[in-house]
Amino acid sequence: MPEAVIIIGATSDIARATAMELSQEYDLILVGRNEVELEAIANDLAIRFDCNVTTRPFNARDLSTHQDLISDCFEQAELIAGAIVCHGFLPEQTQAQREWDLAHKTLEVNFTSCVSILEPLMARFEEQQYGFLAVISSVAGDRGRQSNYIYGAAKGGLTTYLQGLRNRGFKSGVHVMTVKPGFVSTAMTVGIVDPKSPLVATPGQVARDIYRGIRKRKNVIYSRWFWRYIMLIIRAIPEWIFKRLGL
Ligand SMILES: NC(=O)c1ccc[n+]([C@@H]2O[C@H](COP(=O)([O-])OP(=O)(O)OC[C@H]3O[C@@H](n4cnc5c(N)ncnc54)[C@H](OP(=O)(O)O)[C@@H]3O)[C@@H](O)[C@H]2O)c1
């Protein structure tokens, strides 16, 4: 009986590519907002990789449903090997500065909802003394910049939360991996990044990094790898210089 992996935010471009990597080894439970799209992805994966794929509806902002959703997923499968959290939302920064609802949505989708879904997931994995969590944060959380600090603050909060969750999970054998992509060519970044730029990854490249990271039980991965060094430099710039830069 193959183990299953839960993919939260499964209609995301990065999640779809990651599902392709995982479906060669695991059954999948795809969780997401767009149920029609989820079904289409599930059918495609089941046919191509001969695996068992089921779907569950999920709205990140409907926090009160998250506990039951996770219970439902764990009742469905014999053994759940891990979960990947992929959902996210990138606002237009200056609009989010003016409109609280947009800023609030950004914080809720990228931070609060992740905590809300990860707490019941961690509790289940602790019970079974086994499992992995791979959660997509962002390089944007490594240092606040004027061009995306509301999104960046939510991702920075998520990164810190995941440090604590990793520390908590260690004694029960539950592994937590933080994924920090740089620029990726997906629906989220259409018109923002140039897909031909060498700095911009494809969802497939990020998915392979995630898959390798899970196998090697990495704590934090940057995708592509060179973002680790770019962010090392960005974090090293003294604040009195950094605040003057138009980043
Ligand atoms: N692309 C980049 O350059 C980049 C860089 C760093 C980090 N990331 C992170 O990577 C992750 C995946 O993003 P992506 O690049 O693959 O973008 P994407 O294709 O736009 O995926 C975003 C996903 O989030 C889901 N989502 C948004 N709001 C939701 C809500 N209220 N309830 C449920 N689902 C919701 C979307 O669902 P629908 O399909 O229903 O809209 C979609 O599946 C995100 O966490 C993002 O912040 C991306």
The ligand as an SDF file (V2000), in Angstrom:
LIG
                    3D

 48 52  0  0  0  0  0  0  0  0999 V2000
    6.4480   32.6290   -8.2240 N   0  0  0  0  0  0  0  0  0  0  0  0
    7.4380   33.1390   -7.5070 C   0  0  0  0  0  0  0  0  0  0  0  0
    8.3260   33.8890   -8.0020 O   0  0  0  0  0  0  0  0  0  0  0  0
    7.5340   32.7980   -6.0410 C   0  0  0  0  0  0  0  0  0  0  0  0
    8.6840   33.1980   -5.3430 C   0  0  0  0  0  0  0  0  0  0  0  0
    8.7880   32.8950   -3.9930 C   0  0  0  0  0  0  0  0  0  0  0  0
    7.7840   32.2040   -3.3640 C   0  0  0  0  0  0  0  0  0  0  0  0
    6.6610   31.8310   -4.0560 N   0  0  0  0  0  0  0  0  0  0  0  0
    5.6330   31.1090   -3.3290 C   0  0  0  0  0  0  0  0  0  0  0  0
    5.4080   29.8640   -3.9630 O   0  0  0  0  0  0  0  0  0  0  0  0
    4.1010   29.3910   -3.6250 C   0  0  0  0  0  0  0  0  0  0  0  0
    3.4050   28.9030   -4.8880 C   0  0  0  0  0  0  0  0  0  0  0  0
    3.1340   30.0090   -5.7380 O   0  0  0  0  0  0  0  0  0  0  0  0
    3.2210   29.9500   -7.3340 P   0  0  0  0  0  0  0  0  0  0  0  0
    4.3900   30.7620   -7.7390 O   0  0  0  0  0  0  0  0  0  0  0  0
    3.1220   28.5380   -7.7670 O   0  0  0  0  0  0  0  0  0  0  0  0
    1.9500   30.7970   -7.7400 O   0  0  0  0  0  0  0  0  0  0  0  0
    0.4810   30.4160   -8.2410 P   0  0  0  0  0  0  0  0  0  0  0  0
    0.5430   29.4600   -9.3580 O   0  0  0  0  0  0  0  0  0  0  0  0
   -0.1920   31.7320   -8.4450 O   0  0  0  0  0  0  0  0  0  0  0  0
   -0.1540   29.6730   -6.9880 O   0  0  0  0  0  0  0  0  0  0  0  0
   -0.7570   30.3110   -5.9120 C   0  0  0  0  0  0  0  0  0  0  0  0
   -1.6740   29.2940   -5.2860 C   0  0  0  0  0  0  0  0  0  0  0  0
   -2.2410   29.8140   -4.0740 O   0  0  0  0  0  0  0  0  0  0  0  0
   -3.6180   29.4930   -4.0750 C   0  0  0  0  0  0  0  0  0  0  0  0
   -4.3910   30.4080   -3.2410 N   0  0  0  0  0  0  0  0  0  0  0  0
   -4.3220   31.7520   -3.1910 C   0  0  0  0  0  0  0  0  0  0  0  0
   -5.2400   32.2340   -2.3160 N   0  0  0  0  0  0  0  0  0  0  0  0
   -5.8760   31.1390   -1.8100 C   0  0  0  0  0  0  0  0  0  0  0  0
   -6.9250   30.9600   -0.8850 C   0  0  0  0  0  0  0  0  0  0  0  0
   -7.5290   32.0000   -0.2740 N   0  0  0  0  0  0  0  0  0  0  0  0
   -7.3370   29.7080   -0.6030 N   0  0  0  0  0  0  0  0  0  0  0  0
   -6.7720   28.6390   -1.2040 C   0  0  0  0  0  0  0  0  0  0  0  0
   -5.7890   28.7390   -2.1050 N   0  0  0  0  0  0  0  0  0  0  0  0
   -5.3440   29.9740   -2.4020 C   0  0  0  0  0  0  0  0  0  0  0  0
   -4.0360   29.6250   -5.5350 C   0  0  0  0  0  0  0  0  0  0  0  0
   -5.2760   28.9830   -5.7310 O   0  0  0  0  0  0  0  0  0  0  0  0
   -6.1820   29.2730   -7.0560 P   0  0  0  0  0  0  0  0  0  0  0  0
   -5.5900   28.3910   -8.1250 O   0  0  0  0  0  0  0  0  0  0  0  0
   -7.5430   28.8580   -6.6250 O   0  0  0  0  0  0  0  0  0  0  0  0
   -6.0490   30.7380   -7.3470 O   0  0  0  0  0  0  0  0  0  0  0  0
   -2.8610   28.9150   -6.1950 C   0  0  0  0  0  0  0  0  0  0  0  0
   -3.0310   27.5160   -6.1170 O   0  0  0  0  0  0  0  0  0  0  0  0
    3.4070   30.5530   -2.9260 C   0  0  0  0  0  0  0  0  0  0  0  0
    3.5010   30.3520   -1.5180 O   0  0  0  0  0  0  0  0  0  0  0  0
    4.2640   31.7460   -3.3040 C   0  0  0  0  0  0  0  0  0  0  0  0
    4.1540   32.7870   -2.3460 O   0  0  0  0  0  0  0  0  0  0  0  0
    6.5270   32.0910   -5.3810 C   0  0  0  0  0  0  0  0  0  0  0  0
  1  2  1  0
  2  3  2  0
  2  4  1  0
  4  5  1  0
  4 48  2  0
  5  6  2  0
  6  7  1  0
  7  8  2  0
  8  9  1  0
  8 48  1  0
  9 10  1  0
  9 46  1  0
 10 11  1  0
 11 12  1  0
 11 44  1  0
 12 13  1  0
 13 14  1  0
 14 15  2  0
 14 16  1  0
 14 17  1  0
 17 18  1  0
 18 19  2  0
 18 20  1  0
 18 21  1  0
 21 22  1  0
 22 23  1  0
 23 24  1  0
 23 42  1  0
 24 25  1  0
 25 26  1  0
 25 36  1  0
 26 27  1  0
 26 35  1  0
 27 28  2  0
 28 29  1  0
 29 30  1  0
 29 35  2  0
 30 31  1  0
 30 32  2  0
 32 33  1  0
 33 34  2  0
 34 35  1  0
 36 37  1  0
 36 42  1  0
 37 38  1  0
 38 39  2  0
 38 40  1  0
 38 41  1  0
 42 43  1  0
 44 45  1  0
 44 46  1  0
 46 47  1  0
M  CHG  2   8   1  16  -1
M  END
$$$$
